[in-house]
Amino acid sequence: MYKYLSFLFLINIAYEKSHAQSVSSTSVKPARPRAHKSVNTEGALVHPYSAARPPQAEQVIVTGTRSNVRASHSMSPIVVLSHADLTRTGQPNLRNALATLDPSINNTPGYPGQLGFTTKTASLRGLPANETLVLVNGKRRHTMSSIFYGGAMEAQSPVDLDLIPMSAIDHIEILKDGAAAQYGSDAIAGVINIILKKSDHGGSAELSYNQYGSTVGTLGDYGRGGNLFFNDGFKIGHDGGYINISADITGNQWTNTAGYAPLRKGGVTTQLYPLQANGQLDPREYGNRYRQLYGVPETEKQAVSYDMAVPLGKWAEFYSFATYAHRTAYEPGWYRPANSSQNIASVYPEGYLPIISTKDQDFQVTAGLRGRNFFGWGWDLSVNYGRDQTTPGLSNSINVSMGPESPHNFNLGTLINSELTVDYDIHRKFDTGILKYPLSVAAGVEYRYNEYQIVAGETAAWEDGGYVFPNGTKALPSAAGLGAYYPSAAGTYSRMNGAFYLELDQRLTKKLSVQLSGRNETYSDFGNTLNGKVSARYQVTPWLALRGSASNGFHAPTLQQEYFQSAATFYTTLSQQNNALVTTTNEYSSVNSVGARALGASNLKPETSHNFGAGFVLTPIKNLDISVDVYRIDIFNQIVPLNVSGNGVTGAQVMNILHQSGAVPDDGNYYQYTFMRNAAHTETEGLDLQAHYLSRFGRAGTVNWTIMMNQQQHMIKRINPLALNLGSAVQPLFRNEIGNLTTIYPRNTLRMTGTWNFGPLSTTVRISRYSSTTILSNLGSTYDEKVEPAWLMDFDIAYRFKKRWIVSVGGNNVFNKRPNVLSSKAQSASSLYQINPNYSTASIYGAEGSYFYGKMRYTW
């Protein structure tokens, strides 16, 4: 099938070229004379998802340039995704929609840590999510308050894309190039600029249902979900003012990909219940052994937004936009069997499955004034404030140290991250008298204040109640399922930074254009950083252009990376002490804590980068465009968590250091610390390809063809040594972390899409291929988790009837492709009970299998 589609694509190119038909490209939307004068044409009787476009119409982009240019004329690779493109994925959230459309964007793979189950992230070009800057209408978006420990999400606190209403998005511009010199911190992998709808009339309402095609065992609910999207635009006054409002209400149930708990695993009996008095297995061991629930969390979300502008005479315009979202997500933790040390059998005789919840309150509001002529300068003054508050909790759990009277529901604390940004930007063109073409100058200043707060959880969530089991074993403190925030971790932290940038755009000749950008930022906690970028574009022929760029960039360590603290206590079995149970506390520590400092932690430095890119844009005929760009990104002082364990004989040196520093008591228990450090110099090399082509078949309609591909390779060039000798058991970069940086993302991702528009009918087929991915194990290569290459197919069919109504059905991964299960070696090393299946988390496309949806939309 795949060879046939590729062959058909090439045949149509040849057919159109031989007949020299002049047709327009419809891969992107037309430019608008003024943003708030956009026209909503959803009611027009064309193909269901997007309005008719005039010949040779092309999207004018604003990302990566201070002066609007056409997408194909940009000096760096830009992908433009319309609202129609997002809709055709069938996904109710932005993160999944982007990962479905663009092969350089992937949902972050790997075991995310238990908090990471309820909040997901995405990455660009296989780099950590913190390395991608997210803008909304060109203004910096605030990041989430959580920080993750596990998989490719480790050490990350990026923007939560899921909290931006899908119904509010007009289109998205993805700049795949380093842009720190233009936008500041985080723009190492690139920039995602989300442009909100600005129509002053018309709108739509959409109701949809979705679910996965299969489930495992008896606990999941197929991820069944329903969504309601609303959008409407209104005029303000008679001079072009508008307000456009949107609202999303979404919800879905759990999925499950976890198998059953076998009676024996690795040659050892897997008991769920205590032995009977006669030493025999409890009869319940032979009953239902599906106990673990693992997959997509149960989620409820309400999100609203507005975008508005009001002219203030001829001199200026007031504008504002905002988003607000409330989300509650529930994800099961690890099943605790009846005989678990974290259970009291009289309380949970069948064991229990703790439920982790996260409640998010997130908003951002921007307001500003902009004008076109202040002594010849265009100007823009804006104030932007964003805040994300996350409150994790536990239900169906227990703090065994409080005995049978322990509560079962716990508030674990609250994390709050807020950012206030004030920008003033100016721009104009100058006739220098030296060159034929004018010089475009843009400059600006920025002030940003960032605050991060940790609020301790309720006492019952973290205290040690002193309960002792009948066999004399002291019970573990804290609620089971997810670590709480202790009072010692609570605090409020802040920093400020100021920035100045200058950007020069000059067309040197009719064919050659260059852009120079420079930005200086000064932070209150780590000092100054200076970044620059040079870009050029040369139009070799009317149908061939070359482009390239070189820049340096940076990612400032987040306050979450610097100050987050939490703790979790568990039992460790020590074989050298006759399998004795020893209490171990894992401290997720700030680099400023006494214990972390004693173990060699130091103040975090910013990650810095060198970015190089070069490519070409090919437009041999009007309805065909191809771009190919190669890139290299070097990141220095990349921030990675270090786990320093004091367990057992090998951790004796670590425990001595902790005891001597006074960080932990010499009470016979073990302690381990996890803290951030600038660990490595990494190098990423890759290639991005995108091609768009339009075939016309007369009365049979048109077909839009798209091919997109990302090729990437990640390498570690240098590992920074530890500050002091912590013993042979502590590596400066463990094998698992090396895999998270180098092998967990596919080297090659391919998308081939065809959209057939035939009157009121639109059909899209999308074929994707992912190359293999691997999670490296600290136990050695025989325990690695490898996911084989995979082909997936999506489809979407939409039909417009009675002018206003659109009905669509579709599916992703319709042939139910799932990753291979873990090898027997990897399963034996897993601390989880379930097998058959026990899928690898290295799967970039997840393990849930096929996904289907149906939607009905009304437009006005």
N, C-alpha and C positions, 0 to 999 in steps of 0.2 A: 504494500500500500504506500509506504513512504517513498520508495523509488518511483512509483507511478506518479505521485503528486509532484515530486521534484521535476520529473520529465515533463509533466503537463505545464508546469510553471515556465520552463525553458521554451517549450513549443509556442506558448502564447506570446512570449517576448519576440521570438522570431516572426510570428505571424503579424503582430502589430507593426514591427519595424519594416517588414517587407511591403506592407500596404501604406506606410507613411501616414497613418491616421494621426490627426492632431487631437489629442484628448487631454483633459485636465487631470491632475493628480488630486485625489480626494483623501489622501492619507492624513491631512491635517486641516484645521479649521482656518477660515479667512481672518485676516487682521481686521480690527475694528478701529474706526477713527477716534473714538473716545471710549474708555472702558465702560462708563456708566450709560452709554448710549447703545449698548448691545441689544440685539433683537432676539427674542425667544421665538423660534420657528418650529417648536416641537409639534405644533398642530398641522404643519404642512403635510400633504399627502405624498411623501417620498418614502424611502426605506425607513423602517420603524425607529431606528435609534438616532439618526442624525439628519440635519437639514441639508437641502441641496446647496451646493457650493458653486460659485462662479468659476469659469475657466481660469486655470493657472493660479487659483487661490492658494495661499500658503500662510501658515501660522507665523505671526510676528512674535518673537520671543523677547523676554526681558531679563532672563537669567544669564549671568556671566557677562553682561554688557550694560553700561549705563545709558546707551542709546539703542533704541529698538532696532532689531535687524531681523531679516527672514531666517528661519531655522537653517536652511541649506547654506546660508552665507555666514554662519557663525564660525569663529576661529577655533572652537572646541566642539567635541561631539555633544549633541543635544538630542534627547528623545522627547517627543511631545505626545502625551497620551490624553485623549479627549474623554469627556464624561461618557460618551457612547462606548469607547474602548473599555472603560472600567465596568460599565453595565453589562457588557457581553461576557464578562468572566463569571457572572452569577454570584460573586462573593459579596457578602454584606459589609465587609470592612476593607479599609484601604490597604492595609499591609498585605493581605492575601491577594487582593486584586493586582497590586504591583508585582508581586512575586509570580503571578500567573502570566503577566504580560511581558515583562522585561527579563531576559535571561541573566543579566548582570545583577539582579536583585533577588535575594534568596531569604526565605525564613531561616532564622538562625538555628542550626542543627545542634545535636548533642544533648546530653542530659542537662537540663537548665537549672538544676537546683529546685527545691520544692516551691519556693516563691515564684520561680520562673514558669511554673505550670500555668499560673493564672494570668500572667502578663508576658506576651511574646514580643520579640524584636525581629528586625530584618537588617540585612547588611547589603552594601553595595560593593561589587568587585571582590567579594570574599574577604573584606577587611572588617575589623570590629565595628559594631554599629555606632560606637561613639565617633568614628571617623567620618561620618556623613552628616552634613549640616542640613537641617530642614527649615525651610522658610514658608510662611503663609503670606501671600501677596507681597513677597519680597522682604518681609520682616522676620527676624529670627524667632523661631518657636522655642519655648521652654522645654526642658528635658524632664523625664520622669523622676520621681523621688526614690524609687527602689534601686537597688544594685544587686547584681546576680553573681552567684558563685557556681559555675558548672558549665561544661560544654563551651561552644563558641560564644556564649553570652557572658562568660565570666569577666568580671571587672567592668561591665557595661551599665550605663545609665542613660540611654539615648532618648530621643523623642518617642512618645507612644503614639504611633500613627493611627491606632484603632480608635482614638478618642476624637478624631476629626470627622464630622458628619459626612458621609458619602454623598448625601443629597445636595450638599452645599458646593461641591467641587465642579468647576467649569472645565478645567484641564490641569495637567501637571507637566512641568518642564523638568527634566532630569539632566543636569549638567555632569558629564562624566570626565571630570578634570579637576586637578587641585585648584582651589579657589580661595585659600586663606588670605591671600593678598587683597582680595576683593571683599570678602565677607567676614574674615576673622576665624576664630577657633572652630575646629571640627571639620572644616571643608577639605579634608585630605583625600578621601575617596571621591568626593563630589558633592553636589548640591541637589536636593529635591525641593522644588518650589511649587507649592500648591496654590493655584489661582482660584479664588472663590467666584461664584456666579454673581453677575452684576446687572442682570436684566431688570428693567423697570416695569415689566408687565408679563403676564402669563406665568404658568407654572405647571406642576404635575404632582400627582399622588400615586404611590406605588405600594402594592401589597404583595408579599412573596412568602413562599414556604420552601424550606430546604431540609435535606437529611442525607446521611451517608447510607450507602447501599447495603452494608452488612455490619455485623458486630461480633464480638467474641464473648462467649460465655453467657451468663444470665444477668449481669449487672448493668450493662450499658443500655442506652436508649437511642441509639442511632444518630445522636446529635440533632434530633428533630428541632427545627427552629422556625420562627416567623419574624417578619420584618415589615415595618411601615415607614416609608420615606415620603417626605412632603417638601415642596419648594414653591415659593410664590414671590413675585416681584411687584413693587408698587412705585408710582411716581411721587416725588415730593416737590411741590410747587410747579412752576411752569418754565423753569430755566434749565431743566435737565437733571434735577435731583432725583434720587432713587433710594429705595431700600429693598434688599432682597433677603428673605428669611428662609431658613431650612430647619427641618427637624427629622431626627431618626429615632425610632424605637425598635430595638432588636433584642432577640433572646433565643437561646438554644439550650438543649439538654446535653448530657454527657455522651461521649463515645467511649468505647472500650476496646483496647487492643491487647489486653493482658490475658494470658492463659491461666491454667489451673496450677495449683500447688501439688506436685507429685508426691507420692508416698516416700519415694527415695530420690535423692539428688546427689550426684557425685559419689554414689556408693554408701551414702549416709541416710538414715531414716529422717524424713522431714516431718516433725511432729507439730500439730496444731493444738494439741491438748496434753495435759500432764498424764503420765502413766497412771494406770489404775494401781490400787493397793497390791494386787498380785503381780505387778511388774509388766502386765500386758498392755498393748495399745488400747486406747479408748475406742469403742465401736464407732464413734462419730468420725474417726479418721477415714472411714471408708465411705462417707457420705459426700455431699457437695463440697468440692475443693476449689471452686471458683470464688476467691476471696478478694482479689485485687481489682481495682478499677483504675484504668490508666488511659489517658487520651485527651481529647478536646474538653476543656472545662465547661461546666454549666455557667452560662453568662446571661446577665440582664443589663441592658445599656439604654440610657436615654441621652440624646445629644441634640443641642440646638445651636444655631449660629445666625448671624446677620452680617451683611455687607452694605454699607451706605455711603453716599456722597451728596453734598449739598453745595452748589456754587454760591460764593459770597461776592457777587458782582464780578467785575473783570479782573480783580487783583488776586483772588485766591479761591480755594475750594476746601471745605471741611470734609474730612472722610473718617470713617471708623469701621471696624469690623471686629467680631468677637466670636468665640466658640465656648460652649460649656458642655460638659459631659459628666454623667454619673453612671458608674459601672460597678456591678457586684459580680464577682466570679467565684465559683466554687470548684475546687479540685481535690480529690481524695489524696491523702498522704499514703504512707506505706502501711499495709495491713499489719496489725499486731495480733498474733494468735493468742489463744486463751492462756497458753503457758509462757507468754512473753514476760520478761522482767519489767516491762512497762505496762503491765496489766495486773489487776486484782480480780481473780477469777469469780468472786462473788458479785462483782460489779458488771463485768462483761464475760459471762460464761462461754460465749462463742467467739471471744476475741472482738476486736473492733477495728473499724476503718475511719481514722480521723479525717475530718473534712477541713481543708484549708480554705479560708475565704480571704478575698481582698476587696475592700471597698474604696473606690477611687472617686475623688471629687477634683475635677480638673477644669480650669478655665483660663482663657487668655483674651485680653481686650486691647485693642490698638486704636488710638485717635491721633489725628494730625491735621495740619494745614499744608497745602501745597499750592504753588503758583508758577506762572510761566514767565514772568518778566519782572525781575527785581534788579534794575539797572542792567538788563540784558541777561540775567541769570534765571534759569529755572531752579526752584527750590522746594524742599520738602522737610518739614519739621514734624516729628512724631514721638509719641510716648507709648511704650509697649510694656504691658505687665502680664505675666503668666504665673500660674501657681498649680502645682500638682500635690495632692494629699492622698496618701495611701495608708489604710488601716488594715493590717492583716489580723486574722482571727482564727480560732479553732473551735470546732464543734464536734460532738461525739468523741471526745477525748477524755483524758484523766491526768491529773498530777498525782502519781502514785505516792509521792512523799507525804501527801496529805491524808492518805488512807482512804477507806471506803466512803468517807464523807466528802471527798473531793468534788468540786463542781465539774461539769462536762463541757461548758462553753467558756471560752477565754478571749479576752482582748489582749493582743500581743504587743500593742503599742501603736504609734503613728509616726510616719515619715512625711515631711513636708519640704518641698523644694520650690522656691520662688525666684523669679528673675524680673528685674525692672531695667528697661533699656530706653535710653533717650538718644535719638538720632537727628542730626541736621545735615542734609545733603544739598549740594548745589551742582549745577551743570550748565554748560553753554558751549557754543562753537565759536572759534576765532579764525579770522582770515589773517594768517601770519605774513602774507606777502612773499613767502619763500616758495611755497608749494601751491599747486593749482587747487588743491582740495583743502577744506577747512580742518582745523585741529579741534577735536572734541575733548573738552576738559571736564572732569568730574572730580569732586572732592567732598569730604565730609568728616564729621567728628561724631564720636559715640561715647556715651557713658553707660556702664552696666553695673548693676548691684545685684549680687546673688546671695541668697540666704538659704541655709539648710538646717533643718531641725529634726531631732530625734526625741520622741516623747515615750517615756517608759510605759510598759504594759502594766495591767493590773497585777496586784501582788500575787494572786493565786497562779498566774501564768509562769512565774519564775521562782517562787520561793521554795525553800527546802523545809517541808513540814516535819521531817524527822521520823516518819513512819518506818518501821522495821517489819519485814515479812516474818511469818511464823518460823521459817528455817534459819532466822538470824541474819539474813541479808538486808543491808540497809537499802531502802528504796531510793531511786533516782529523783532528783529535784526537777521541777519545771513540767509544764504540760507537754504531752507527747505529740509529735507531729511536725512542729516547726518552732525554732528558737524564738524566745521572747526578747524584748529589749529591756535589759536590766536598768535600774536607776543609775548605775555607774556609767551606762552608755548614753544617757540622756544629755542633751545639750543643744545649743544654738550656735551656728558657725556662719560666718559671712566673709565676703570679699568684694572688692571693687576693681574695676578696670576701666581705663580710658583708651581711646583709639583715635587715630587720624589716618585717613587714606587719601591717595591721589591716583587718578587714572587718566591716561592720555591715549586717545585713539586717533590715528593718523592714516589716511589713505595716501601713500607715497606716490603711487602711479595709478593708472587706470586698473592695473591688475594686482598691485601689491598693497596690502594693508597691514598695519602693525598696531599692537596694543601694549602699553606698559602700565603696570599696576604696582603700587607700593603701599604697605600698611604697617604702622607702628602701634603696638599695644603695650600697655604697662599695667601689670597686675599688682595688687597690694600684697599678695602672698608669695609670689616667686619672681617678680621683677618684669623685665622688658623683653619683648620679642619683635623682631623686624622681619618682614616677609615681602617678597617681590615676585612678579610674574611678567614674562614676556610671551606674547602670542603673535603669530603672523599667519596670513592667508594669501596665497598667490593663485590667481585665476590663469592657469596655463592656457586653456582654450575655453570657448564658451561652454563646453561640456565636461571639463576637468579642472578641479581646483585642489591645490595642496594646502595643508594646514599643519601647524605644530605649535607647541608651547613648552615652556620650562618654568618651573616655579619651586619655591620652598614654602612649607606650611607648618602648622602646628595644631596640636590638640592640648588645650590646657587641662590638667588633671581636674576632675570634677570634685566638688566638695564631698560628694558621696564616696569617691575613691579615697579621699584624704581622711574622712572622719567617721564613716559608718562603723558601728560596733554592735555585735550581738553575740550570744553564746548558746551552745547546745551541749547537753551532757548525755553520755551514753555509756554502755558497758563495753569493755574490750576483753576478749578471751585471750589469755596468754598461755601459749603451748609450753613455754619454758617454766611455767609455774603450775603444771598439772591442770591446764585449762581453767585457771582461776579467773573469776569475773572481777575486773578492775574498773573502777569508775574513771572515765576520761571526759574532760571538758574541752571542747573546741571553741576557742575564742576567735571570732571574726573581728579583727582588731584594727583600730586606727593606727597609722604609722607613728602617731605621737604617744601611744600608750607605753607604760614602763616595760611591759613584757616584750613588745615588738622592738622597742629601742635596744633592749638588752640583746635581742637576737639579730641585730644589725639593720633594723629598719631605719630609713632616713627620709627626709622631706622629699616628696615626689617632685620630679622635674617635668616640664611639658614634653610630650612626644613631639618630635620634629620630623619633617619629611622633605624629600627631594622628589619632585614629580616631573616626568618627561613624557610627552606625547607627540605623535606624528601620524598623519593620515591623509586620505584623499576623499573627495566627493565627486562622484561620477554621475552625470545626467545626460546620457547619450541621446535620449529621446524624451519628449515632454512628459510622458507618463511613467518614466522609470527614473528612480534615484537610488544610488548605492553609495554607502560610506563605509570605509574601513579605517580604523584607528588602532595603532599599537601604543602601549604605554608601559612605563616602569615607575614604580613607587617604592622608594626606600623610606622606612620608618625607623627612626632612632629612639632609643629609650622607651620602647613600647611597654606599656603598663600591664603586668600580668600578676595574678595572686601567687604568693608563695605559701605553701603549707609546710610548717615546721612541726614535726611530731616528736613528742617526748615518750611515745609508747615503747615499752619493752626494753631489752638490752641495748638495741641500737639507738635508742633515744636518751641514753643516760647523760650524754654530754649536753643535750638540750635542757634536760631537767636540772642539771647542775647550774647552768647559766640562769635559768628562771628562779631557782631557789636563792642563789647568791644575790640576784638583783632585788629580791623581795617582791617580785611580781606575783608569785603564787605561793601558797603555804606548803610546807614540807609535811603533807598529811598522808602520804602513801598513795595518793591518787595521781593520775597522769593528766598532763595538759598539752594541748597543741595549739599553735597560733597560725592563723591565716591572715596575711596582710599584703598590701600592694607594694610592688617595687618596680622600678624601671629595669626591665629584665633583658631586653634583646634588641638587636638590629635586624629587621626583617626586610625582605625584598620581594616585591610582587611584579611579575611580568605578565602581560596579557594583550588580548586583541578583542575589539568590539566590532561587530559587523551588523549593519542593518540595510535592508533593501526593500523598496516599496514599488509595486507595479500595479497598474490598472488595466484590465482587459474589458473590452466592450463586445458584447455578443448580440447587438441589435435588440430585437424583441425579447431575447432570452435574458436581458439584463446585463449587469456588470459584475466583475469579480475583482476585489481588492486583495492582492497577494502581499504578504509580508514575510520576510525571513530575517530573523535576528539571532545572533550567536555571540556568546562570550567564551573566550579561551583565557585561562589564567593559571599561573603557577606561583606557588608561595615557597619561599626559602628563608632559612634563618642564617644570616651571615655572621652573627656574633652573639654570644651569650655573655652578659655582664656577670662577672664573678660575684660571689657573696661577700659581704663586708667582713665576715669573720668565719672561722672554721666551726661548723655546727655538727660535724661528724659525717661519716660516709653515707648515712641514710638520708641526708638532706642534699638534694641536687639543686643547682641554681635554676634549672628549668627541667622539670620532670617530663618523662616521655609522653604522658597524657597531654600536658600543656603544649609540647612540641606539635603533637597531632592537631590540637585545636587551632594552631597557627598555620599549619601546612597541608594537612590531608583531609580535613573534615568537610571542605567544600569541593564540589566537582571541578575538575580541570576544564571540562567543556560542557556548556549548556546550549541547547539549540531550540529555537521556536520556529515553526513553519505554520503560517496562518492564511486561510483563504476565507473571505467574506463575500458571499453571493447575494446581490441585491436585485430582486425581481419584483418590481411594483411594490405592493405592500408587504412582501415577504423578504426576510433577511435570514440567511443561514451562515453560520461561522463554524469552521472546523479548525482546530488548533492541535498540532502534533508537537510534542516536546521530547527531547532526549537529554538525559543526565548521565554523565560518566560516573565512574565508581567513586565512592568516598570511604574513608577509613578513620576509625577512632583508635588511636594507639593506646595500648595498655601499659601501665607501669610494671606489670608482671612479665612482660616480654612479648615478642611478636606472635607467639602461638595463641595468645589471648586477645589479639586485636579483633575489632569488629569491622568487617568489610561489607559494604553494600555494593552489589554488582550494578553495572549500567542498566538503565531502564528507559523504555519508551512509554509515553502516556498520550492519551487522546482526549480532547475536550470538544464539546459541541454546544451551539446555542442556536435555537430557531425562534424567530420573532415574527409576529404577524400583526399589522395594523389594520383595524376595521372601524368603520363608521367615523373615520378621520381622527377621533379623539382617543380611541381605546387601542392599547397594545397588549398582546398576550405573548409570553415567551416561555419556553421550557429549555432545559439544557442540563449538562453534566460535565464534571471534571473527572479525569482519570476513569473514564466510563468502563474500561475493561478491568477495573479493580486490581491494578498493579500494586503489590505490597513488597516491601523490602524482604530480603532473605532473613531467616531467624538467626540468632546467634549460634556460633559453633558450639560444640559440646564443651570445649575448653573455656570459651568465654562464658557460657552458662554456668559452669562449675565455679567460676570466680565471682559471679554475680551474687550480691547480697539479697536479691529478690527471690521470692518463693516461686513465682510463676514460670512455667515453660509451656511450650506447644500452644500458642506461639510465645516467643520472647524476642520481639523484634529489636533490631539495632536502632538506636537513636541517631545514628549517622545518616539516616535517610533524609535527603534534602526535601523530598516531597511528602514526608510523613508516613505513617503506617495505617491510616484510617481507611484507605482504599477509595472506592468510587463515591462520588458526591453528586447529588441531583437537586434540581430546583425548578420551581414554577413561579411565574410572576404575572401580575396584571397591573397595568399602568393607565391612568387617565390624565390627559393633558388639556390645558386650556390656554 
